[in-house]
Amino acid sequence: SVAALKTLGIHFTESQGKSPWKVPKEAIVALKHATGVYRRFEGWITFVLVKIVRRPGIDGTSVLIESEDLQTGDEIAVSGAAFLRMTEADLNSDVVDACAH
C-alpha cells in the first residue's frame, strides 16, 4: 500500500535512457548467489536479477547495472530495498512465525 511504502521509506525512480543504468548502491540487494533490485511494474514489486558493471564511483554512492529483465521506464526501488527483501523473505517463508508481536 502507499501508506506502507511511505512508512518503510521505500521510494522508486524510473530508469532513464539505455542500459547500463545508474542506481544508488542502496538499491542493490545481494543474496547468496544473486544480485538484484526491486522493480515495481503494474502494481507488483518483484526482485529482478542484475549485473553490476561498475562499482561505486568517485561519489561512492552509485553503481551501474544492467539486466535482461529491466527496460527503460521501469520503476526501481532506490531506497528501502532492505525492507522489501525482509518482507519478501517473510511472505515466502514456510516457517510459521511464533513470535508474539
Backbone hydrogen bonds, N-H to C=O, Kabsch-Sander energy under -0.5 kcal/mol:
donor,donor_aa,acceptor,acceptor_aa,energy
5,L,1,S,-2.3
6,K,2,V,-2.2
7,T,3,A,-2.7
8,L,4,A,-2.4
9,G,5,L,-0.6
9,G,6,K,-0.8
10,I,5,L,-2.8
11,H,9,G,-0.6
11,H,79,S,-1.4
13,T,76,I,-2.1
15,S,74,D,-2.8
21,W,65,I,-2.6
23,V,21,W,-0.5
23,V,63,V,-2.5
25,K,61,T,-2.6
27,A,24,P,-2.2
28,I,25,K,-1.2
29,V,36,G,-3.0
31,L,29,V,-0.6
31,L,34,A,-3.3
36,G,29,V,-2.3
37,V,48,V,-2.1
39,R,37,V,-0.5
39,R,46,T,-2.9
40,R,75,E,-2.5
41,F,39,R,-0.6
41,F,44,W,-3.0
44,W,41,F,-2.0
46,T,39,R,-2.6
46,T,44,W,-0.5
48,V,37,V,-3.1
50,V,35,T,-2.9
51,K,66,E,-2.8
53,V,51,K,-0.7
53,V,64,L,-2.5
54,R,64,L,-1.4
57,G,62,S,-0.8
60,G,57,G,-1.2
63,V,23,V,-2.8
64,L,54,R,-2.1
65,I,21,W,-2.8
66,E,51,K,-1.9
73,G,15,S,-2.3
74,D,71,Q,-2.2
75,E,40,R,-1.0
76,I,13,T,-3.0
76,I,74,D,-0.6
77,A,38,Y,-2.9
78,V,11,H,-2.7
78,V,76,I,-0.5
79,S,11,H,-1.2
83,F,80,G,-0.6
84,L,80,G,-1.7
85,R,81,A,-2.3
86,M,82,A,-2.2
87,T,83,F,-2.4
88,E,84,L,-2.6
89,A,85,R,-2.7
90,D,86,M,-2.3
91,L,87,T,-2.6
92,N,88,E,-2.0
93,S,90,D,-0.9
98,A,96,V,-0.6
